[in-house]
């Protein structure tokens, strides 16, 4: 995955987390987003 794809996926996950209803769903999405954010920071 290149930087642009990772960034797009990260933004999508954050948007989905804002729309989510349950606590478990939100936490799961935020954990996935955090993993992607760490990949973004490593690639820079």
Secondary structure, DSSP 8 states (H G I E B T S, - for coil): --HHHHHHHHHHHHHHHHH--SHHHHHHHHHHHHHHHHHHHHH-
